Amino acid sequence: MNLNLTTFIVLVTGLISYMAFNNRDLFNQLKHFPYQEARDRSYYRWLSSGFVHGSGLHLFVNLFVLFQFGSFVEEYFVKHHGIVFGKLFFLISYMGTIILADI
């Protein structure tokens, strides 16, 4: 069985965002907030911010595009680097993109 990493990321992101929609404290703990990151050294926010969204529409559009486009990118990495390294490179690229977007 070949696990589709893109689908897993979509599900995890949807779950975390849904939880954050219903818990403002959680949302505030995960969002990108440079002043707070510098003050508290809460640099985990550079990554966690990629899993929370400002609204349901924002979440839907991002996850729809990720599901459509991410599957092709993941498939490309797997085709050129094998299952293990392809999925690892895809995951590193995805997380790296979240961090670069915050920078």
Biopython code that builds the backbone (N, CA, C, O; Angstrom):
import numpy as np
from Bio.PDB.StructureBuilder import StructureBuilder

atoms = [
    (1, "MET", "N", (0.841, -1.186, 0.000)),
    (1, "MET", "CA", (0.000, 0.000, 0.000)),
    (1, "MET", "C", (0.883, 1.245, 0.000)),
    (1, "MET", "O", (1.822, 1.345, 0.790)),
    (2, "ASN", "N", (0.587, 2.172, -0.867)),
    (2, "ASN", "CA", (1.375, 3.390, -1.018)),
    (2, "ASN", "C", (0.617, 4.557, -0.381)),
    (2, "ASN", "O", (-0.397, 5.006, -0.916)),
    (3, "LEU", "N", (1.105, 5.044, 0.753)),
    (3, "LEU", "CA", (0.459, 6.156, 1.446)),
    (3, "LEU", "C", (0.677, 7.442, 0.681)),
    (3, "LEU", "O", (1.813, 7.793, 0.362)),
    (4, "ASN", "N", (-0.400, 8.148, 0.382)),
    (4, "ASN", "CA", (-0.310, 9.437, -0.276)),
    (4, "ASN", "C", (-0.058, 10.479, 0.803)),
    (4, "ASN", "O", (-0.951, 10.793, 1.590)),
    (5, "LEU", "N", (1.146, 11.012, 0.839)),
    (5, "LEU", "CA", (1.549, 11.978, 1.848)),
    (5, "LEU", "C", (0.758, 13.273, 1.727)),
    (5, "LEU", "O", (0.459, 13.913, 2.735)),
    (6, "THR", "N", (0.421, 13.661, 0.513)),
    (6, "THR", "CA", (-0.363, 14.881, 0.300)),
    (6, "THR", "C", (-1.713, 14.780, 1.001)),
    (6, "THR", "O", (-2.135, 15.728, 1.663)),
    (7, "THR", "N", (-2.386, 13.662, 0.867)),
    (7, "THR", "CA", (-3.675, 13.465, 1.524)),
    (7, "THR", "C", (-3.511, 13.534, 3.039)),
    (7, "THR", "O", (-4.342, 14.129, 3.725)),
    (8, "PHE", "N", (-2.465, 12.944, 3.558)),
    (8, "PHE", "CA", (-2.196, 12.979, 4.996)),
    (8, "PHE", "C", (-1.988, 14.421, 5.469)),
    (8, "PHE", "O", (-2.531, 14.814, 6.501)),
    (9, "ILE", "N", (-1.213, 15.203, 4.732)),
    (9, "ILE", "CA", (-0.972, 16.602, 5.089)),
    (9, "ILE", "C", (-2.283, 17.392, 5.048)),
    (9, "ILE", "O", (-2.538, 18.211, 5.931)),
    (10, "VAL", "N", (-3.109, 17.154, 4.039)),
    (10, "VAL", "CA", (-4.409, 17.832, 3.928)),
    (10, "VAL", "C", (-5.272, 17.506, 5.150)),
    (10, "VAL", "O", (-5.873, 18.404, 5.740)),
    (11, "LEU", "N", (-5.335, 16.239, 5.528)),
    (11, "LEU", "CA", (-6.154, 15.832, 6.674)),
    (11, "LEU", "C", (-5.640, 16.441, 7.980)),
    (11, "LEU", "O", (-6.426, 16.948, 8.780)),
    (12, "VAL", "N", (-4.339, 16.393, 8.193)),
    (12, "VAL", "CA", (-3.756, 16.955, 9.418)),
    (12, "VAL", "C", (-3.979, 18.466, 9.472)),
    (12, "VAL", "O", (-4.355, 19.003, 10.514)),
    (13, "THR", "N", (-3.748, 19.145, 8.359)),
    (13, "THR", "CA", (-3.950, 20.594, 8.306)),
    (13, "THR", "C", (-5.405, 20.945, 8.556)),
    (13, "THR", "O", (-5.700, 21.875, 9.307)),
    (14, "GLY", "N", (-6.314, 20.211, 7.937)),
    (14, "GLY", "CA", (-7.738, 20.455, 8.155)),
    (14, "GLY", "C", (-8.134, 20.257, 9.609)),
    (14, "GLY", "O", (-8.891, 21.055, 10.161)),
    (15, "LEU", "N", (-7.634, 19.215, 10.224)),
    (15, "LEU", "CA", (-7.950, 18.925, 11.629)),
    (15, "LEU", "C", (-7.402, 20.013, 12.558)),
    (15, "LEU", "O", (-8.117, 20.504, 13.431)),
    (16, "ILE", "N", (-6.144, 20.382, 12.369)),
    (16, "ILE", "CA", (-5.540, 21.414, 13.220)),
    (16, "ILE", "C", (-6.245, 22.749, 13.031)),
    (16, "ILE", "O", (-6.525, 23.442, 14.010)),
    (17, "SER", "N", (-6.535, 23.119, 11.795)),
    (17, "SER", "CA", (-7.242, 24.377, 11.547)),
    (17, "SER", "C", (-8.631, 24.364, 12.164)),
    (17, "SER", "O", (-9.053, 25.355, 12.760)),
    (18, "TYR", "N", (-9.342, 23.258, 12.026)),
    (18, "TYR", "CA", (-10.671, 23.150, 12.616)),
    (18, "TYR", "C", (-10.599, 23.319, 14.130)),
    (18, "TYR", "O", (-11.416, 24.025, 14.720)),
    (19, "MET", "N", (-9.618, 22.668, 14.755)),
    (19, "MET", "CA", (-9.442, 22.800, 16.205)),
    (19, "MET", "C", (-9.124, 24.250, 16.575)),
    (19, "MET", "O", (-9.621, 24.753, 17.582)),
    (20, "ALA", "N", (-8.305, 24.919, 15.771)),
    (20, "ALA", "CA", (-7.935, 26.304, 16.044)),
    (20, "ALA", "C", (-9.111, 27.264, 15.819)),
    (20, "ALA", "O", (-9.210, 28.288, 16.496)),
    (21, "PHE", "N", (-10.007, 26.937, 14.869)),
    (21, "PHE", "CA", (-11.208, 27.756, 14.664)),
    (21, "PHE", "C", (-12.065, 27.772, 15.931)),
    (21, "PHE", "O", (-12.705, 28.774, 16.251)),
    (22, "ASN", "N", (-12.066, 26.654, 16.639)),
    (22, "ASN", "CA", (-12.906, 26.496, 17.820)),
    (22, "ASN", "C", (-12.186, 26.802, 19.130)),
    (22, "ASN", "O", (-12.790, 26.739, 20.201)),
    (23, "ASN", "N", (-10.913, 27.131, 19.049)),
    (23, "ASN", "CA", (-10.134, 27.416, 20.256)),
    (23, "ASN", "C", (-9.169, 28.552, 19.929)),
    (23, "ASN", "O", (-8.082, 28.320, 19.398)),
    (24, "ARG", "N", (-9.564, 29.758, 20.243)),
    (24, "ARG", "CA", (-8.772, 30.947, 19.891)),
    (24, "ARG", "C", (-7.397, 30.914, 20.557)),
    (24, "ARG", "O", (-6.428, 31.395, 19.970)),
    (25, "ASP", "N", (-7.288, 30.363, 21.757)),
    (25, "ASP", "CA", (-5.984, 30.263, 22.418)),
    (25, "ASP", "C", (-5.033, 29.372, 21.615)),
    (25, "ASP", "O", (-3.856, 29.695, 21.459)),
    (26, "LEU", "N", (-5.545, 28.261, 21.112)),
    (26, "LEU", "CA", (-4.733, 27.381, 20.274)),
    (26, "LEU", "C", (-4.287, 28.110, 19.019)),
    (26, "LEU", "O", (-3.116, 28.045, 18.643)),
    (27, "PHE", "N", (-5.214, 28.807, 18.368)),
    (27, "PHE", "CA", (-4.876, 29.575, 17.171)),
    (27, "PHE", "C", (-3.742, 30.559, 17.476)),
    (27, "PHE", "O", (-2.776, 30.651, 16.719)),
    (28, "ASN", "N", (-3.864, 31.291, 18.584)),
    (28, "ASN", "CA", (-2.849, 32.285, 18.953)),
    (28, "ASN", "C", (-1.506, 31.649, 19.302)),
    (28, "ASN", "O", (-0.464, 32.280, 19.123)),
    (29, "GLN", "N", (-1.510, 30.425, 19.791)),
    (29, "GLN", "CA", (-0.265, 29.721, 20.105)),
    (29, "GLN", "C", (0.444, 29.208, 18.855)),
    (29, "GLN", "O", (1.662, 29.033, 18.864)),
    (30, "LEU", "N", (-0.302, 28.966, 17.787)),
    (30, "LEU", "CA", (0.267, 28.364, 16.575)),
    (30, "LEU", "C", (0.590, 29.368, 15.481)),
    (30, "LEU", "O", (1.440, 29.096, 14.633)),
    (31, "LYS", "N", (-0.065, 30.519, 15.479)),
    (31, "LYS", "CA", (0.090, 31.460, 14.369)),
    (31, "LYS", "C", (1.480, 32.100, 14.344)),
    (31, "LYS", "O", (2.178, 32.160, 15.356)),
    (32, "HIS", "N", (1.847, 32.567, 13.175)),
    (32, "HIS", "CA", (3.114, 33.289, 12.993)),
    (32, "HIS", "C", (2.948, 34.687, 13.568)),
    (32, "HIS", "O", (2.085, 35.450, 13.134)),
    (33, "PHE", "N", (3.783, 35.014, 14.548)),
    (33, "PHE", "CA", (3.705, 36.301, 15.233)),
    (33, "PHE", "C", (5.143, 36.679, 15.608)),
    (33, "PHE", "O", (5.602, 36.352, 16.703)),
    (34, "PRO", "N", (5.858, 37.369, 14.703)),
    (34, "PRO", "CA", (7.289, 37.617, 14.879)),
    (34, "PRO", "C", (7.680, 38.209, 16.240)),
    (34, "PRO", "O", (8.676, 37.793, 16.832)),
    (35, "TYR", "N", (6.902, 39.174, 16.734)),
    (35, "TYR", "CA", (7.241, 39.762, 18.031)),
    (35, "TYR", "C", (7.238, 38.702, 19.126)),
    (35, "TYR", "O", (8.168, 38.633, 19.930)),
    (36, "GLN", "N", (6.197, 37.881, 19.158)),
    (36, "GLN", "CA", (6.078, 36.832, 20.175)),
    (36, "GLN", "C", (7.187, 35.788, 20.012)),
    (36, "GLN", "O", (7.743, 35.302, 20.997)),
    (37, "GLU", "N", (7.501, 35.452, 18.761)),
    (37, "GLU", "CA", (8.563, 34.468, 18.507)),
    (37, "GLU", "C", (9.894, 34.951, 19.057)),
    (37, "GLU", "O", (10.627, 34.184, 19.682)),
    (38, "ALA", "N", (10.207, 36.219, 18.828)),
    (38, "ALA", "CA", (11.474, 36.771, 19.311)),
    (38, "ALA", "C", (11.476, 36.875, 20.833)),
    (38, "ALA", "O", (12.475, 36.569, 21.484)),
    (39, "ARG", "N", (10.349, 37.311, 21.390)),
    (39, "ARG", "CA", (10.272, 37.496, 22.840)),
    (39, "ARG", "C", (10.330, 36.172, 23.590)),
    (39, "ARG", "O", (11.066, 36.043, 24.568)),
    (40, "ASP", "N", (9.555, 35.184, 23.135)),
    (40, "ASP", "CA", (9.453, 33.901, 23.837)),
    (40, "ASP", "C", (10.330, 32.809, 23.241)),
    (40, "ASP", "O", (10.393, 31.695, 23.760)),
    (41, "ARG", "N", (10.999, 33.139, 22.155)),
    (41, "ARG", "CA", (11.772, 32.132, 21.402)),
    (41, "ARG", "C", (10.880, 30.958, 20.990)),
    (41, "ARG", "O", (11.292, 29.800, 21.039)),
    (42, "SER", "N", (9.670, 31.279, 20.590)),
    (42, "SER", "CA", (8.703, 30.262, 20.163)),
    (42, "SER", "C", (8.826, 30.070, 18.651)),
    (42, "SER", "O", (7.891, 30.333, 17.895)),
    (43, "TYR", "N", (9.999, 29.607, 18.235)),
    (43, "TYR", "CA", (10.293, 29.465, 16.810)),
    (43, "TYR", "C", (9.543, 28.310, 16.154)),
    (43, "TYR", "O", (9.540, 28.193, 14.928)),
    (44, "TYR", "N", (8.910, 27.461, 16.952)),
    (44, "TYR", "CA", (8.071, 26.398, 16.390)),
    (44, "TYR", "C", (6.950, 26.991, 15.538)),
    (44, "TYR", "O", (6.407, 26.322, 14.659)),
    (45, "ARG", "N", (6.608, 28.263, 15.809)),
    (45, "ARG", "CA", (5.538, 28.926, 15.063)),
    (45, "ARG", "C", (5.876, 29.043, 13.575)),
    (45, "ARG", "O", (4.973, 29.144, 12.744)),
    (46, "TRP", "N", (7.164, 29.030, 13.233)),
    (46, "TRP", "CA", (7.547, 29.112, 11.827)),
    (46, "TRP", "C", (6.994, 27.918, 11.057)),
    (46, "TRP", "O", (6.754, 28.010, 9.854)),
    (47, "LEU", "N", (6.796, 26.817, 11.739)),
    (47, "LEU", "CA", (6.233, 25.628, 11.107)),
    (47, "LEU", "C", (4.743, 25.478, 11.418)),
    (47, "LEU", "O", (3.947, 25.169, 10.531)),
    (48, "SER", "N", (4.374, 25.695, 12.668)),
    (48, "SER", "CA", (2.973, 25.490, 13.063)),
    (48, "SER", "C", (2.023, 26.443, 12.346)),
    (48, "SER", "O", (0.847, 26.125, 12.167)),
    (49, "SER", "N", (2.518, 27.599, 11.936)),
    (49, "SER", "CA", (1.657, 28.573, 11.262)),
    (49, "SER", "C", (1.118, 28.050, 9.929)),
    (49, "SER", "O", (0.096, 28.536, 9.445)),
    (50, "GLY", "N", (1.781, 27.088, 9.347)),
    (50, "GLY", "CA", (1.323, 26.511, 8.089)),
    (50, "GLY", "C", (0.113, 25.605, 8.240)),
    (50, "GLY", "O", (-0.472, 25.167, 7.250)),
    (51, "PHE", "N", (-0.261, 25.327, 9.482)),
    (51, "PHE", "CA", (-1.373, 24.416, 9.735)),
    (51, "PHE", "C", (-2.607, 25.114, 10.291)),
    (51, "PHE", "O", (-3.596, 24.458, 10.619)),
    (52, "VAL", "N", (-2.557, 26.447, 10.400)),
    (52, "VAL", "CA", (-3.726, 27.214, 10.826)),
    (52, "VAL", "C", (-4.086, 28.215, 9.734)),
    (52, "VAL", "O", (-3.222, 28.681, 8.991)),
    (53, "HIS", "N", (-5.365, 28.534, 9.650)),
    (53, "HIS", "CA", (-5.864, 29.414, 8.594)),
    (53, "HIS", "C", (-6.830, 30.427, 9.190)),
    (53, "HIS", "O", (-7.453, 30.179, 10.222)),
    (54, "GLY", "N", (-6.943, 31.563, 8.530)),
    (54, "GLY", "CA", (-7.747, 32.663, 9.041)),
    (54, "GLY", "C", (-9.243, 32.477, 8.918)),
    (54, "GLY", "O", (-10.000, 33.091, 9.671)),
    (55, "SER", "N", (-9.692, 31.645, 7.986)),
    (55, "SER", "CA", (-11.132, 31.436, 7.793)),
    (55, "SER", "C", (-11.358, 30.091, 7.115)),
    (55, "SER", "O", (-10.426, 29.450, 6.628)),
    (56, "GLY", "N", (-12.614, 29.688, 7.098)),
    (56, "GLY", "CA", (-12.969, 28.437, 6.433)),
    (56, "GLY", "C", (-12.704, 28.483, 4.942)),
    (56, "GLY", "O", (-12.262, 27.494, 4.357)),
    (57, "LEU", "N", (-12.971, 29.629, 4.317)),
    (57, "LEU", "CA", (-12.718, 29.774, 2.880)),
    (57, "LEU", "C", (-11.219, 29.698, 2.595)),
    (57, "LEU", "O", (-10.800, 29.036, 1.646)),
    (58, "HIS", "N", (-10.426, 30.362, 3.400)),
    (58, "HIS", "CA", (-8.965, 30.324, 3.276)),
    (58, "HIS", "C", (-8.474, 28.878, 3.370)),
    (58, "HIS", "O", (-7.656, 28.437, 2.562)),
    (59, "LEU", "N", (-8.980, 28.151, 4.360)),
    (59, "LEU", "CA", (-8.604, 26.749, 4.545)),
    (59, "LEU", "C", (-9.015, 25.918, 3.335)),
    (59, "LEU", "O", (-8.210, 25.147, 2.811)),
    (60, "PHE", "N", (-10.250, 26.066, 2.889)),
    (60, "PHE", "CA", (-10.755, 25.269, 1.770)),
    (60, "PHE", "C", (-9.927, 25.486, 0.506)),
    (60, "PHE", "O", (-9.520, 24.524, -0.145)),
    (61, "VAL", "N", (-9.681, 26.742, 0.162)),
    (61, "VAL", "CA", (-8.928, 27.037, -1.063)),
    (61, "VAL", "C", (-7.514, 26.475, -0.968)),
    (61, "VAL", "O", (-7.035, 25.838, -1.906)),
    (62, "ASN", "N", (-6.840, 26.709, 0.163)),
    (62, "ASN", "CA", (-5.474, 26.204, 0.315)),
    (62, "ASN", "C", (-5.416, 24.679, 0.234)),
    (62, "ASN", "O", (-4.539, 24.125, -0.429)),
    (63, "LEU", "N", (-6.340, 24.006, 0.904)),
    (63, "LEU", "CA", (-6.313, 22.544, 0.894)),
    (63, "LEU", "C", (-6.718, 21.972, -0.454)),
    (63, "LEU", "O", (-6.195, 20.938, -0.870)),
    (64, "PHE", "N", (-7.638, 22.628, -1.139)),
    (64, "PHE", "CA", (-8.022, 22.185, -2.479)),
    (64, "PHE", "C", (-6.824, 22.269, -3.429)),
    (64, "PHE", "O", (-6.534, 21.320, -4.157)),
    (65, "VAL", "N", (-6.143, 23.397, -3.413)),
    (65, "VAL", "CA", (-4.977, 23.574, -4.289)),
    (65, "VAL", "C", (-3.864, 22.606, -3.894)),
    (65, "VAL", "O", (-3.231, 22.001, -4.759)),
    (66, "LEU", "N", (-3.627, 22.459, -2.603)),
    (66, "LEU", "CA", (-2.596, 21.515, -2.147)),
    (66, "LEU", "C", (-2.931, 20.102, -2.601)),
    (66, "LEU", "O", (-2.059, 19.387, -3.095)),
    (67, "PHE", "N", (-4.171, 19.698, -2.442)),
    (67, "PHE", "CA", (-4.560, 18.344, -2.834)),
    (67, "PHE", "C", (-4.372, 18.129, -4.329)),
    (67, "PHE", "O", (-3.871, 17.086, -4.749)),
    (68, "GLN", "N", (-4.771, 19.108, -5.136)),
    (68, "GLN", "CA", (-4.657, 18.987, -6.585)),
    (68, "GLN", "C", (-3.205, 19.052, -7.052)),
    (68, "GLN", "O", (-2.756, 18.190, -7.807)),
    (69, "PHE", "N", (-2.483, 20.055, -6.613)),
    (69, "PHE", "CA", (-1.123, 20.301, -7.086)),
    (69, "PHE", "C", (-0.101, 19.447, -6.344)),
    (69, "PHE", "O", (0.836, 18.925, -6.948)),
    (70, "GLY", "N", (-0.285, 19.309, -5.040)),
    (70, "GLY", "CA", (0.674, 18.564, -4.216)),
    (70, "GLY", "C", (0.801, 17.113, -4.632)),
    (70, "GLY", "O", (1.887, 16.539, -4.563)),
    (71, "SER", "N", (-0.303, 16.515, -5.063)),
    (71, "SER", "CA", (-0.255, 15.113, -5.494)),
    (71, "SER", "C", (0.673, 14.930, -6.690)),
    (71, "SER", "O", (1.398, 13.939, -6.770)),
    (72, "PHE", "N", (0.649, 15.886, -7.620)),
    (72, "PHE", "CA", (1.540, 15.807, -8.785)),
    (72, "PHE", "C", (2.993, 16.009, -8.388)),
    (72, "PHE", "O", (3.881, 15.319, -8.889)),
    (73, "VAL", "N", (3.233, 16.946, -7.495)),
    (73, "VAL", "CA", (4.607, 17.206, -7.038)),
    (73, "VAL", "C", (5.130, 15.990, -6.286)),
    (73, "VAL", "O", (6.265, 15.566, -6.505)),
    (74, "GLU", "N", (4.312, 15.426, -5.402)),
    (74, "GLU", "CA", (4.714, 14.228, -4.664)),
    (74, "GLU", "C", (5.020, 13.082, -5.627)),
    (74, "GLU", "O", (6.022, 12.384, -5.470)),
    (75, "GLU", "N", (4.166, 12.894, -6.610)),
    (75, "GLU", "CA", (4.368, 11.831, -7.602)),
    (75, "GLU", "C", (5.681, 12.039, -8.366)),
    (75, "GLU", "O", (6.406, 11.084, -8.644)),
    (76, "TYR", "N", (5.974, 13.294, -8.698)),
    (76, "TYR", "CA", (7.218, 13.615, -9.399)),
    (76, "TYR", "C", (8.433, 13.227, -8.540)),
    (76, "TYR", "O", (9.361, 12.586, -9.032)),
    (77, "PHE", "N", (8.423, 13.616, -7.263)),
    (77, "PHE", "CA", (9.534, 13.281, -6.369)),
    (77, "PHE", "C", (9.689, 11.772, -6.234)),
    (77, "PHE", "O", (10.809, 11.263, -6.265)),
    (78, "VAL", "N", (8.585, 11.053, -6.086)),
    (78, "VAL", "CA", (8.640, 9.595, -5.938)),
    (78, "VAL", "C", (9.177, 8.952, -7.215)),
    (78, "VAL", "O", (9.978, 8.019, -7.155)),
    (79, "LYS", "N", (8.741, 9.444, -8.357)),
    (79, "LYS", "CA", (9.181, 8.891, -9.638)),
    (79, "LYS", "C", (10.685, 9.058, -9.830)),
    (79, "LYS", "O", (11.347, 8.166, -10.359)),
    (80, "HIS", "N", (11.222, 10.187, -9.404)),
    (80, "HIS", "CA", (12.633, 10.486, -9.640)),
    (80, "HIS", "C", (13.571, 10.089, -8.494)),
    (80, "HIS", "O", (14.783, 10.009, -8.695)),
    (81, "HIS", "N", (13.026, 9.838, -7.293)),
    (81, "HIS", "CA", (13.892, 9.543, -6.145)),
    (81, "HIS", "C", (13.495, 8.285, -5.384)),
    (81, "HIS", "O", (14.108, 7.965, -4.365)),
    (82, "GLY", "N", (12.491, 7.572, -5.856)),
    (82, "GLY", "CA", (12.021, 6.381, -5.156)),
    (82, "GLY", "C", (11.006, 6.756, -4.087)),
    (82, "GLY", "O", (10.833, 7.928, -3.755)),
    (83, "ILE", "N", (10.343, 5.742, -3.559)),
    (83, "ILE", "CA", (9.249, 5.999, -2.612)),
    (83, "ILE", "C", (9.751, 6.676, -1.341)),
    (83, "ILE", "O", (9.220, 7.713, -0.943)),
    (84, "VAL", "N", (10.761, 6.104, -0.704)),
    (84, "VAL", "CA", (11.210, 6.641, 0.593)),
    (84, "VAL", "C", (11.810, 8.029, 0.442)),
    (84, "VAL", "O", (11.365, 8.968, 1.102)),
    (85, "PHE", "N", (12.809, 8.173, -0.414)),
    (85, "PHE", "CA", (13.459, 9.477, -0.557)),
    (85, "PHE", "C", (12.548, 10.492, -1.231)),
    (85, "PHE", "O", (12.606, 11.677, -0.904)),
    (86, "GLY", "N", (11.712, 10.057, -2.158)),
    (86, "GLY", "CA", (10.779, 10.968, -2.820)),
    (86, "GLY", "C", (9.806, 11.588, -1.832)),
    (86, "GLY", "O", (9.575, 12.797, -1.849)),
    (87, "LYS", "N", (9.235, 10.749, -0.966)),
    (87, "LYS", "CA", (8.297, 11.260, 0.032)),
    (87, "LYS", "C", (9.022, 12.121, 1.065)),
    (87, "LYS", "O", (8.481, 13.128, 1.522)),
    (88, "LEU", "N", (10.230, 11.733, 1.430)),
    (88, "LEU", "CA", (11.014, 12.527, 2.370)),
    (88, "LEU", "C", (11.354, 13.892, 1.775)),
    (88, "LEU", "O", (11.208, 14.912, 2.449)),
    (89, "PHE", "N", (11.801, 13.922, 0.532)),
    (89, "PHE", "CA", (12.107, 15.198, -0.134)),
    (89, "PHE", "C", (10.858, 16.068, -0.260)),
    (89, "PHE", "O", (10.916, 17.284, -0.077)),
    (90, "PHE", "N", (9.725, 15.430, -0.576)),
    (90, "PHE", "CA", (8.473, 16.176, -0.673)),
    (90, "PHE", "C", (8.111, 16.811, 0.665)),
    (90, "PHE", "O", (7.745, 17.985, 0.718)),
    (91, "LEU", "N", (8.211, 16.043, 1.742)),
    (91, "LEU", "CA", (7.883, 16.549, 3.070)),
    (91, "LEU", "C", (8.831, 17.680, 3.484)),
    (91, "LEU", "O", (8.391, 18.693, 4.027)),
    (92, "ILE", "N", (10.121, 17.506, 3.229)),
    (92, "ILE", "CA", (11.105, 18.547, 3.549)),
    (92, "ILE", "C", (10.822, 19.801, 2.726)),
    (92, "ILE", "O", (10.909, 20.914, 3.245)),
    (93, "SER", "N", (10.489, 19.633, 1.465)),
    (93, "SER", "CA", (10.159, 20.781, 0.607)),
    (93, "SER", "C", (8.915, 21.498, 1.105)),
    (93, "SER", "O", (8.871, 22.728, 1.137)),
    (94, "TYR", "N", (7.908, 20.730, 1.493)),
    (94, "TYR", "CA", (6.667, 21.321, 1.983)),
    (94, "TYR", "C", (6.913, 22.120, 3.265)),
    (94, "TYR", "O", (6.492, 23.271, 3.378)),
    (95, "MET", "N", (7.596, 21.501, 4.222)),
    (95, "MET", "CA", (7.868, 22.191, 5.489)),
    (95, "MET", "C", (8.812, 23.373, 5.290)),
    (95, "MET", "O", (8.652, 24.411, 5.931)),
    (96, "GLY", "N", (9.788, 23.219, 4.409)),
    (96, "GLY", "CA", (10.706, 24.310, 4.112)),
    (96, "GLY", "C", (9.991, 25.503, 3.485)),
    (96, "GLY", "O", (10.338, 26.655, 3.749)),
    (97, "THR", "N", (8.996, 25.218, 2.658)),
    (97, "THR", "CA", (8.214, 26.283, 2.041)),
    (97, "THR", "C", (7.408, 27.051, 3.084)),
    (97, "THR", "O", (7.282, 28.271, 2.989)),
    (98, "ILE", "N", (6.860, 26.351, 4.080)),
    (98, "ILE", "CA", (6.141, 27.013, 5.164)),
    (98, "ILE", "C", (7.082, 27.972, 5.900)),
    (98, "ILE", "O", (6.731, 29.124, 6.158)),
    (99, "ILE", "N", (8.266, 27.488, 6.231)),
    (99, "ILE", "CA", (9.232, 28.309, 6.963)),
    (99, "ILE", "C", (9.670, 29.497, 6.119)),
    (99, "ILE", "O", (9.733, 30.618, 6.624)),
    (100, "LEU", "N", (9.974, 29.274, 4.845)),
    (100, "LEU", "CA", (10.379, 30.381, 3.976)),
    (100, "LEU", "C", (9.267, 31.414, 3.815)),
    (100, "LEU", "O", (9.539, 32.612, 3.731)),
    (101, "ALA", "N", (8.031, 30.962, 3.772)),
    (101, "ALA", "CA", (6.906, 31.918, 3.663)),
    (101, "ALA", "C", (6.834, 32.807, 4.888)),
    (101, "ALA", "O", (6.483, 33.981, 4.769)),
    (102, "ASP", "N", (7.154, 32.286, 6.055)),
    (102, "ASP", "CA", (7.141, 33.104, 7.268)),
    (102, "ASP", "C", (8.312, 34.077, 7.314)),
    (102, "ASP", "O", (8.191, 35.175, 7.856)),
    (103, "ILE", "N", (9.430, 33.679, 6.751)),
    (103, "ILE", "CA", (10.596, 34.574, 6.744)),
    (103, "ILE", "C", (10.327, 35.736, 5.814)),
    (103, "ILE", "O", (11.178, 36.611, 5.657)),
]
sb = StructureBuilder()
sb.init_structure("model")
sb.init_model(0)
sb.init_chain("A")
sb.init_seg("    ")
for serial, (resi, resn, name, xyz) in enumerate(atoms, 1):
    if name == "N":
        sb.init_residue(resn, " ", resi, " ")
    sb.init_atom(name, np.array(xyz, "f"), 0.0, 1.0, " ", f" {name:<3s}", serial, name[0])
structure = sb.get_structure()
